[in-house]
Amino acid sequence: MSVEADMGEKKGKDGKTHWDIKRFTHSFELQDKSELEFENLFTGSEVL
């Protein structure tokens, strides 16, 4: 898997520093079975 991202850091409402991803591109070549797990992709929105 290859990922390129334009990102920085910003302070969240909780006072902690978080990554702020402006844009990203990705590509991958599946060679066998795989499992991906992504968390908190939408700025902490519990709905999404």
Protein Blocks (a to p, Z undefined) as FASTA:
>chain_A
ZZdddddddddfkopacdddfbdcdddddfbdcddddehklgoiakZZ
